[in-house]
Amino acid sequence: MANTQGPQGTNDPAGSTQMFRAFVDEAAPRGRQQQTASSGGPRLGLIIGVIAAVAIVAAVAWLAMK
């Protein structure tokens, strides 16, 4: 990584720009996985709510038919 060129064409002897980009590129997919995992919570609540609503409507309909 020695003597790599930086974004403005300046000399970057440590290669820190490339190391930073590799770190950012590696960390990005983890962030997306956490977002999709956390979005499962509201979706699960919505599914449970719909099931509860259907059960309540079915119970009311069953009581009305008696």
WOGI-V916032 format. One line per field, one symbol per residue. ss: DSSP state (h for helix, s for strand, l for the rest). phi: phi as a letter, one per 30 degrees, with the letter a starting at -180 (. if undefined). A space follows every 10 residues. Layout:
ss: ???
phi: ???
This chain:
ss: lllsslllll sslllhhhhh hhhhhhhhhh hhhhhhhhhh hhhhhhhhhh hhhhhhhhhh hhhhhl
phi: .dhdcddcid dbddiddddd dddddddddd dddddddddd dddddddddd dddddddddd dddddd
